[in-house]
């Protein structure tokens, strides 16, 4: 059955894009000036507490300039969080899709078109992210502090020896080259995997299937390396003095649980509209199990990273969590409730995993929780304590969400919703266990 994009959904997506774009523009247009910062009560009060009576006016000016840079970063950082979050979901779905092919999984074949539609966002998402990174390299914002040339100049008062020692890796040309390599590799696999599965629908043999099997196995090797490096480049380098040896896995855990959750939400939506007749309660139950399992996996990595760094109490490491616990306590601890406690309580019950409404609500909570997780990773290094979830943040999410919805559901109209010539399609259609149905 071919999917037809309803006008109501299309208009809803366009409305989100329009409202989001207006809010994002408003966020950039309302950035305060240095005079506004100096005259603000908040900065005046903060400086009064942080300075002594005999401190020079230049120190006050320097602090005001620092706050100004943080406030100027806010709309950029808000946009960056949203761009990365939705790109991360599409990339995670692509990895999950590759795992299904490499493992020759049978249960998930009836979900392949849903996965392919979600990955259709990846070319747009990666292009948007690359343009953003180019803008950062051209000094349109101050998100990546290591891009400041003064930090590399030994004669400058701002010289930072640690950042200078990392300049062989952290420099703008190499940074953008690496980003291009990651993105080209991901999108190449997405293009050929889609090409092979579409061709398999009308093929008389399984050559396309076996080509995709080999390609998926190779891609997963490429993915696990580039995903780790991506997490260092695009997130961890925002705090170039801090590092974590399992950060790549931590990003992956957030990526994979958000991706499986998105697959579940889109699948249930399509089921409610009369599509995906071959998807049954066992498929939804399995997706909910992945949501539950990967939520626990994320919590394990979150606690492992936090506990080991906190216990070791090494200054250059523990400062990462001190900043977040002091200035971001509510989102930092709140995301643990959203990402672990809520799904743990709800999805531990096997019966709830096949109740569509419960899976949808839990999925929305999980996605909000992992957005906040990305928010807490990016904001402290870019806006410091000058954060709030306001118009720039909400508008950035609405803008990218509208693009995400339109691209996904438009992609669903391009091919039949069942990969009918997959060798495992019958196994997937008849997938059933226990008394789930």
C-alpha positions in Angstrom: 0.0 0.0 0.0 1.3 3.5 -0.9 1.2 6.2 1.7 -0.4 9.5 1.0 0.7 12.6 2.9 -2.5 14.2 4.5 -2.9 17.9 3.9 -3.4 18.4 7.6 -0.1 16.8 8.5 1.7 18.8 5.7 0.1 22.0 6.9 1.0 21.2 10.5 4.7 20.7 9.5 4.7 24.0 7.6 3.1 25.8 10.5 5.9 24.5 12.8 8.5 25.6 10.4 7.0 29.1 10.0 6.5 29.6 13.8 9.9 28.2 14.5 11.6 30.4 11.9 10.0 33.5 13.3 11.1 32.6 16.8 14.6 31.8 15.8 14.9 35.2 13.9 13.5 36.9 16.9 16.1 35.3 19.1 18.9 36.6 17.0 17.4 40.1 16.7 16.9 40.5 20.4 20.5 39.7 21.5 21.5 42.5 23.9 24.3 45.0 23.3 27.2 45.6 25.6 25.5 48.6 27.0 22.4 46.6 27.8 24.6 44.0 29.7 26.4 46.7 31.7 23.2 48.4 32.7 21.3 45.2 33.5 20.5 44.6 37.2 21.6 40.9 37.0 25.1 41.7 35.8 25.5 44.6 38.1 24.5 42.4 41.1 26.8 39.6 40.0 29.8 41.8 39.5 29.1 43.4 42.9 29.3 40.0 44.5 32.4 38.9 42.5 34.5 42.1 42.7 36.2 44.0 45.6 35.8 47.7 46.2 39.2 48.6 44.7 38.8 46.5 41.5 39.3 48.5 38.4 36.5 49.4 36.0 38.3 47.3 33.3 37.6 44.2 35.2 33.9 45.0 35.3 34.0 45.7 31.5 35.8 42.4 30.9 33.2 40.5 32.9 30.4 42.3 31.0 32.0 41.4 27.7 32.2 37.8 28.8 28.5 37.8 29.7 27.7 39.5 26.3 29.5 36.7 24.4 27.4 34.1 26.4 24.2 35.9 25.6 25.2 36.3 21.9 25.9 32.5 21.9 22.4 31.7 23.2 20.4 31.7 19.9 23.3 29.9 18.2 23.6 27.3 20.9 19.8 26.8 21.0 19.8 26.2 17.2 22.8 23.9 17.5 21.1 21.7 20.1 18.1 21.3 17.9 20.1 20.7 14.7 22.3 18.0 16.4 19.3 16.4 18.2 17.3 15.7 15.1 20.3 14.8 13.0 21.3 12.4 15.8 17.9 10.6 15.6 18.2 10.1 11.8 21.7 8.8 12.2 20.7 6.5 15.0 17.9 5.0 12.9 20.4 4.5 10.1 22.7 2.5 12.5 19.8 0.5 13.8 18.7 -0.2 10.3 22.2 -1.4 9.4 22.2 -3.7 12.4 19.0 -5.3 11.2 20.6 -6.1 7.8 24.0 -7.2 9.2 22.3 -9.5 11.7 19.9 -10.7 9.1 17.1 -10.0 11.5 13.6 -11.3 10.5 11.3 -9.5 12.9 11.9 -6.0 11.7 11.4 -6.3 7.9 7.9 -4.8 8.0 9.5 -1.7 9.7 12.2 -1.1 7.1 10.2 1.5 5.1 9.6 3.4 8.3 13.3 3.4 9.1 14.2 4.4 5.6 11.8 7.3 5.8 13.3 8.6 9.0 16.8 8.3 7.6 15.6 10.5 4.6 16.2 13.4 7.0 19.9 12.6 7.3 21.0 14.4 4.1 19.2 17.6 5.1 20.2 17.3 8.7 23.9 16.8 8.0 24.0 19.6 5.4 22.4 21.9 7.9 24.9 20.9 10.6 27.9 21.3 8.2 26.8 24.8 7.3 26.5 25.6 11.0 30.0 24.3 11.6 31.3 26.4 8.7 29.7 29.5 10.3 31.4 28.6 13.6 34.7 28.3 11.8 34.1 31.7 10.2 33.7 33.2 13.7 30.0 33.9 13.4 29.7 32.6 17.0 31.9 31.7 19.9 30.6 28.2 20.6 33.9 26.4 20.1 36.3 28.3 22.3 39.4 26.5 20.7 38.7 28.4 17.5 39.9 31.6 19.1 43.4 32.3 17.6 44.4 34.2 20.7 44.4 31.0 22.7 47.2 29.6 20.4 49.4 32.7 20.5 52.1 32.5 23.2 52.3 36.3 23.3 48.7 36.7 24.1 47.4 37.2 27.6 44.7 34.5 26.7 47.2 31.9 25.6 46.1 28.4 26.7 48.9 25.8 26.6 46.5 22.8 26.7 44.4 24.0 23.8 47.6 24.9 21.9 48.9 21.4 22.4 45.6 20.1 20.9 45.8 22.4 17.9 47.1 19.6 15.6 43.7 18.0 15.9 41.5 20.9 16.9 41.9 23.3 14.0 39.2 24.6 11.7 40.3 23.1 8.4 40.9 19.6 9.8 37.7 19.9 11.9 35.6 20.6 8.7 37.4 17.9 6.7 36.6 15.3 9.4 33.0 16.4 9.5 32.7 16.1 5.7 34.2 12.6 5.8 31.7 11.5 8.5 28.7 12.9 6.7 29.7 11.7 3.2 30.1 8.2 4.6 26.8 8.1 6.4 24.9 9.5 3.5 26.5 7.2 1.0 25.4 4.2 3.0 21.9 5.7 3.3 21.7 6.2 -0.5 22.9 2.7 -1.5 20.9 0.9 1.2 17.7 2.6 0.0 18.7 1.9 -3.6 19.2 -1.8 -2.9 16.0 -2.3 -1.0 13.9 -0.6 -3.6 15.6 -2.6 -6.3 15.0 -5.8 -4.3 11.2 -5.2 -4.5 11.2 -6.0 -8.3 14.2 -8.4 -8.4 14.0 -12.0 -9.3 16.9 -13.0 -7.0 18.5 -12.0 -3.8 21.6 -10.3 -5.1 20.6 -6.8 -3.9 19.8 -8.3 -0.4 23.3 -9.8 -0.1 25.0 -6.6 -1.4 23.2 -4.7 1.3 24.2 -7.4 3.9 27.9 -6.9 3.1 27.6 -3.1 2.9 25.8 -2.9 6.2 28.5 -4.9 8.0 31.2 -2.6 6.5 29.2 0.5 7.4 28.8 -0.5 11.0 32.6 -0.5 11.4 32.8 2.9 9.8 29.9 4.1 11.9 31.3 3.1 15.3 34.6 4.9 14.6 33.1 8.1 13.1 30.3 8.3 15.7 32.9 8.3 18.5 35.0 10.9 16.7 31.9 13.0 15.9 31.1 13.1 19.6 34.6 14.3 20.4 34.5 16.9 17.7 31.0 18.3 17.9 30.2 18.0 21.6 33.2 17.2 23.8 35.4 19.9 22.2 33.0 22.5 23.4 34.8 21.8 26.7 38.4 21.3 25.4 39.9 21.0 28.9 37.6 18.1 29.8 37.5 14.6 28.5 35.8 11.3 29.0 36.9 7.9 27.6 33.4 6.6 27.2 31.8 9.8 25.8 31.3 8.2 22.4 29.4 5.4 23.9 27.3 7.8 26.0 26.3 9.8 22.9 25.5 6.5 21.1 23.3 5.4 23.9 21.3 8.6 23.7 21.2 8.4 20.0 19.9 4.8 19.8 17.2 5.1 22.4 15.9 8.3 20.8 16.0 6.6 17.4 14.1 3.4 18.4 11.6 5.6 20.2 11.0 7.6 17.0 10.5 4.4 15.0 7.9 3.3 17.5 6.0 6.7 17.4 6.0 6.9 13.6 4.9 3.2 13.3 2.1 3.6 15.8 0.9 6.8 14.0 0.8 5.0 10.7 -1.0 2.1 12.2 -3.6 4.4 13.6 -4.2 5.7 10.0 -4.8 2.3 8.6 -1.3 1.6 7.2 1.3 -1.1 8.1 -1.3 -3.8 8.3 1.5 -6.4 8.7 2.8 -4.7 11.9 1.3 -6.4 14.9 1.5 -6.0 18.7 4.6 -8.2 18.8 6.5 -5.7 16.7 5.4 -2.8 18.9 6.2 -4.9 22.0 9.8 -5.4 20.7 10.3 -1.7 19.9 9.1 -0.9 23.5 11.5 -3.5 24.8 14.3 -1.7 23.0 13.1 1.6 24.4 13.3 0.1 27.9 16.6 -1.7 27.4 18.4 1.2 25.8 17.1 3.6 28.5 18.7 1.4 31.1 21.9 1.2 29.0 22.0 5.0 28.8 21.5 5.3 32.6 24.3 2.8 33.1 26.7 4.9 31.0 25.5 8.2 32.6 26.2 6.8 36.1 29.5 5.2 35.2 30.8 8.5 33.7 29.5 10.5 36.6 30.5 8.2 39.4 34.1 7.5 38.3 34.8 11.2 37.6 33.2 12.4 40.8 35.0 9.7 42.9 38.4 10.4 41.4 37.9 14.1 42.0 40.5 15.2 39.5 40.0 19.0 39.0 40.1 19.1 35.2 37.5 16.3 35.1 35.1 17.0 37.9 34.6 20.7 36.9 32.4 19.4 34.1 29.9 18.0 36.6 30.3 20.8 39.2 29.2 23.4 36.5 26.1 21.3 35.6 25.1 20.6 39.2 25.5 24.2 40.3 24.0 26.0 37.3 21.9 23.3 35.6 20.7 21.3 38.5 17.0 21.0 37.5 17.7 19.9 33.8 20.7 17.8 34.8 18.9 15.8 37.4 15.5 16.1 35.8 16.7 14.3 32.6 17.5 11.2 34.7 13.9 11.0 35.8 12.7 11.5 32.2 15.3 9.1 30.6 15.3 6.4 33.3 12.8 6.5 36.1 9.7 7.1 33.9 10.4 4.5 31.2 11.6 2.1 33.9 8.4 2.3 35.9 6.1 2.3 32.8 7.8 -0.1 30.4 8.9 -2.7 33.0 5.3 -4.1 32.7 5.1 -6.4 29.7 1.4 -5.6 29.1 2.1 -1.8 28.8 4.6 -2.4 26.0 1.8 -3.3 23.6 -0.6 -0.5 24.7 -0.1 2.1 21.9 -1.1 5.1 24.0 1.3 4.3 26.8 4.2 3.7 24.3 3.5 7.0 22.6 3.4 9.0 25.9 6.5 7.2 27.2 8.2 7.9 23.9 7.5 11.6 24.0 8.8 11.8 27.5 12.0 9.9 26.5 12.6 12.3 23.5 12.1 15.3 25.7 14.5 13.8 28.2 17.2 13.2 25.6 16.8 16.7 24.1 17.5 18.0 27.6 20.5 15.7 27.8 21.9 17.2 24.6 21.0 20.7 26.0 22.9 20.1 29.2 26.0 18.8 27.2 26.1 21.9 25.0 24.8 24.9 27.0 27.2 25.1 30.0 30.3 25.5 27.7 28.6 28.0 25.4 26.2 30.2 27.5 27.4 29.4 31.0 24.8 30.4 33.6 23.0 32.7 31.2 20.6 29.9 30.1 16.9 29.6 30.0 14.5 27.5 27.9 12.7 30.4 26.2 11.8 31.5 22.7 15.2 30.7 20.9 15.2 27.2 22.4 11.6 26.3 21.8 11.5 28.0 18.3 14.6 26.0 17.2 12.9 22.8 18.2 9.7 23.7 16.4 11.6 24.7 13.2 13.6 21.5 13.0 10.7 19.4 14.2 8.6 20.8 11.3 11.4 19.9 8.8 11.8 16.5 10.4 8.1 15.7 10.1 7.7 16.9 6.5 10.8 15.1 5.2 9.9 11.8 6.9 6.3 11.6 5.9 7.0 12.9 2.4 9.6 10.1 2.0 7.0 7.5 3.0 5.1 8.4 -0.2 7.9 7.5 -2.5 7.7 3.7 -2.1 5.4 0.9 -0.9 5.3 0.5 2.8 6.4 -3.1 2.7 9.8 -4.4 1.5 7.9 -7.3 -0.1 10.9 -9.2 -1.7 13.1 -9.4 1.4 14.0 -13.0 2.1 12.7 -12.6 5.6 9.4 -10.8 4.8 7.2 -13.8 5.6 9.0 -14.3 8.9 8.4 -10.7 9.8 4.7 -10.8 8.8 4.2 -13.9 11.0 6.3 -12.6 13.9 4.5 -13.5 17.1 5.4 -14.8 20.5 3.7 -15.7 23.7 0.2 -14.2 24.0 1.2 -10.7 22.9 -1.5 -10.4 20.3 
